[in-house]
Amino acid sequence: MKDDMTLTKRTCSTCCAFNPAPEGDDPACLNLTSIIEQYRMPKEFYREPLPDDWCDGHQTHEEDRAENVAIAAFWLKLSIAPRLGLPDGLSGPTGA
């Protein structure tokens, strides 16, 4: 059995929340995740994530879209118009 699934390396650079060119007070991670680096001393240093870092909250753009679609389907069952996740050209019921 052949499996054609392409695996995406899970790093910050492939995450939908990664901001590759933050300006001013913009974060590098839009989920506001910071990376903790431990040195030989007992103190820890927090820094912005770099492209090759990763975290447990990583989500690719495809996973983010799939999650939005699943949430939209849930809201549609409740007869509430979702703001995200609907395919182009499709609109849900209008919420009151």
C-alpha positions in Angstrom: 0.0 0.0 0.0 1.5 3.3 -1.1 1.0 6.3 1.1 1.3 9.7 -0.7 0.9 11.8 2.4 3.5 14.6 2.6 4.7 15.4 6.1 5.6 19.0 6.9 8.5 19.5 9.3 7.0 21.0 12.4 8.9 24.2 13.0 7.9 27.8 13.7 8.6 28.7 10.0 5.8 26.3 8.9 3.3 27.4 11.6 0.3 29.5 10.7 1.0 31.7 13.8 4.6 32.6 12.8 5.3 36.2 11.8 8.5 36.1 9.8 9.0 39.9 9.8 7.7 41.4 13.0 7.8 45.2 13.3 7.7 47.3 16.4 5.8 45.5 19.1 4.5 42.8 16.8 5.4 39.3 18.1 7.2 36.7 16.1 4.6 34.2 17.3 1.0 35.4 17.0 0.0 32.8 19.6 2.4 34.7 21.9 4.5 31.6 22.6 8.0 32.4 23.8 10.9 30.0 23.9 12.6 29.2 27.2 16.4 28.7 27.1 18.1 27.2 30.1 21.7 28.1 30.8 24.1 26.5 33.2 22.8 28.8 35.9 19.4 28.1 37.4 17.8 31.1 35.8 15.9 30.9 32.5 15.9 33.3 29.5 12.7 33.9 27.4 13.1 34.9 23.8 11.0 35.2 20.6 10.8 32.0 18.6 13.1 31.6 15.6 12.1 29.8 12.3 13.8 26.5 13.4 12.2 26.4 16.8 9.0 24.5 17.6 6.3 24.2 20.3 3.4 21.9 21.2 0.9 24.5 19.8 2.3 24.3 16.3 -0.3 24.1 13.6 0.3 24.2 9.8 -1.8 26.4 7.5 -3.6 23.2 6.4 -4.4 22.1 9.9 -5.5 25.7 10.8 -8.0 25.7 7.8 -9.3 22.2 8.7 -9.9 23.4 12.3 -11.8 26.4 11.0 -14.0 24.2 8.8 -14.8 21.9 11.7 -15.7 24.9 13.9 -17.8 26.4 11.1 -19.7 23.1 10.8 -20.5 23.1 14.5 -21.8 26.7 14.4 -23.9 26.0 11.3 -25.6 23.1 13.2 -26.5 25.7 15.8 -27.9 28.0 13.1 -25.2 30.6 13.8 -23.2 32.2 11.0 -19.5 31.5 11.5 -17.0 34.1 10.6 -14.3 31.6 9.5 -14.1 28.2 7.9 -16.8 28.5 5.2 -15.7 27.6 1.6 -15.5 30.5 -0.8 -19.0 31.6 -2.1 -20.8 29.8 0.8 -22.5 31.7 3.5 -24.2 30.4 6.6 -27.5 31.5 8.2 -27.5 35.0 9.6 -27.2 35.2 13.3 -29.6 37.4 15.3 
